[in-house]
Amino acid sequence: MRRNAVKRLLSFVLTAALVGFPALFEDRLQNAGQVAKEIIDVPDDIPQDLLDSAACVIVLPSVLKVAFIVGASYGRGAMTCRSGDDFRGPWGAPTMMALEGGSFGLQIGGQATDFVLLVMNERGASSILSSKVKLGADASAAAGPVGRNASAESDVSLRAEILSYSRARGLFAGISLAGSTVRPDNEANERIYGKKIPAKDIVLHGAVPVPPSAKLLVSTLNQHSPKNKSK
């Protein structure tokens, strides 16, 4: 009962914030781009061959834990994919995303954690773009390997559809997000692009151009991983 009441309160607060601060969405995209750049610029963080094999990347900046109330975490961010039905084109316009639920060791007391998720194949990408996906159930997920020598051919990398990483207090590591859910944030997409538009149309069909606030995110990935080397 208490858990449901708190979730309703959090939903109300988030909705009020979305109405009152239209620049929030642009800020979120800019922050996602900055987080992606800072992490990808460090060669010992995400292995290059894993990034080169990814179909999509989800960046969730400054996720806060509310474990002192409901034992869960909530975050908002963006997902960009390689364009085209086969995910082999340049990185394109992002869909806004939401991460909800799960309890994965974030710091209590307002400590924010950045998350980066690599979506490693078309099946994982299509699932996430279509509906809410529970990590570890609807899509296989694992903590991503870290370091220059980690390989896309490792057992973990070959099995998982989604590899997840976290950064908090300057420490970067693979982290399991099993039990949490990710989904397209349709309301945020409408505010960013000025119309209702399905996440699949944004990402796969090039229905909208890259918004100015997402240019850092997209250009960072196009610079560091211009080609899909998984096929």
N, C-alpha and C positions, 0 to 999 in steps of 0.2 A: 504493500500500500504506500509506504513512505517513498520507496524507490520510484513508483509511478508518478507520485505527486511531484517529486523533485525533477523528474524528466520533463513533465509538463511545464514546470516553471522554467527550466533551462530552454525549452523550445520557445516559450513566450518571450524570454529575454533575447534570444537570438533573432526571433522574428522582428521584435521591436528595433533591434540594432540595424537590421537590414533595411527597414523602412526609413529610419532616421539618418542613416549615414550612407548615401549612395556611393561615396568614394571608397567605401570599405572594400568593394570587389576589385577595383583597380589596385588598391593597396595590396590586396591579397595576391594578385597576380605578380606584382612587382616584387613582393617579398619572396614568392616562390622562385622567381628568376634569380634573385640574389642568393638564396640558399643553394640552388642548383649550381650556380657559378662557383661559390665558395667550396662546395664539396667536390665538384668535378675537377676543379683546378688542382686539387691535391692528388697526386698519382697513387698514393698508398691508401686511398679511401676505397672507392668503387673500382674494381679491376676493369681495365679498359676492354678486355675481350667480352666481359659480361655486358658492359654498356653497349658495345657494338653488336651484341646478339639480342638486345631488348627490342620489343615491338613498341612499347610505350614506357613512359616514366611518369610517376605520380609524385608530386612534391607537396608536402603538408607542413607549412612553416608554423612554428610556435604553437604546437598542440599542448593543451593544458590538461592536467589530471584533476578530476574531481572525486578522487577516491575517498576523501574524508566525508563525502555525502553518499555517493552511489557506487563507488568502486569501479568507475569506468572513465573513459577518456573521449573527448570530442575534439575534432579538428576539421578545418576546412582548407582546401588547397586547389590544385589544378593537375590535370592529366593531359599530356601531349603525346601524340603517337606519330610514327612515321606514316606518311600519307600513302593512299592507295589501298585497294582491297588486299594486297599481299604485304602491306607494311614495309615496302622497300623504298618509298620516296622520301623526300625531305621531311623533317619534323614540321608539323602544321599547327593550326589554331587549336588551343586547348579547350577542353571542357572543364568546368569547375567540378570539384569533387568533395565528398564528405566522408569522414572516418568517424565511426561511432562504436561504442561498446568496447568490451575487452578491458583487461587490466594488465599493463605490460611494463610495470616498474618505473613509471615516471615519478618525478619528485613531487611530493606534497608541498603545498605552500607557495604555489604560483610559479614554480620552475617550468619553463617552457622547453619543449623538445621538438626538434625538427625531424621529420620523417621523409625518407626517399624510398619509393617502391619501384622496382623494375618489373615490368610485366613482360615475361619472356617469350610468349607465343600468341598466336592469333586466337586460340580458344580462350585464353585468359582475358585478352583484350575485349573480345566480343561479349563475354559474360559480363564484365564490368560495365561496358557501355550500354548494356540492355537493361540491367536491373541491379538491385542490391545484392552484393555477393558477400557471403560469410567466408572469411579466410580460413583455410584449413578444412573446410567442408565443401563449399561450392567450388572453390578453387584451391589447389594445393599451394601451400605457402611455407616459406622457411626463412630463417635468418640468413642474410646474404653473407658470403665469404668476403673478407677484407684483406687487402694487401696486394702488392705488385705481382706476387707469384700465384695468387688465387686464379682458378681457371674456370671457364664456362663448361669444361668437360668434367668437372668434379661431380660426385654422386648427388650432392645437394642441388647443384645447379641444373643437372639433367632432370631431376625429379620434379622440381618445383616450378609452378607456373608464375609465381610471384616471389621475388626476393626482396626483403625489407631491411632497411638500415635506419639508424637513429643517430642524432647528434645532440648532445646536451653538455653544457659547461665545457665545450671544446673537445669532448670525447666522442669519437665516431666509432660505431660498432654495428655489426649485424644484430638484428633483434627479431624475435618471433612476434607476429601480430595475430596469431591464430586465435579465433574466437571473436575478433572484431569484424565489423562490416565496412565495406566501401561501396559508394553509390554515386551516380551523377547528381550534382546539386542543380536541379533544373531551375529553381528560382534564381539562383545566382547567374546561371547562363542567360536567362531572360534579361536580367539587368545589364549584364556585360554586352550582349549583342543586340539589345533593343527589341527582341521578339522571342516568342516561344520557338524553340528549336531543339530537336532531339540530339542527345550527345553523339549518337552515331553519325548524324548528318554533319555535325561540326568536325568530328575527327576523321571520319572515313571518306566523306563525300565532298569535302572542301566547300561547304555551303556558305562559309563566312571567312573573311580574311583574318589574319592574325591581328588582334587589337594592339594598340600602342603599348599598353601596360604589360603585354605578354612577350614583347619583342626580346627582352633579355633572356627569358627562359628558352624561347625557341632558337634564338641565335647561338646561345651557349651550346645547346645540343647539336645544332647543325655544324658548329665549328669543331667540337670535340668528337662527334660520332656521326659523320655525314652519311655513312653507308651501313646498311644492315648486312652483317657478315654471317648471319646464322644459317643462310641457305646456299 
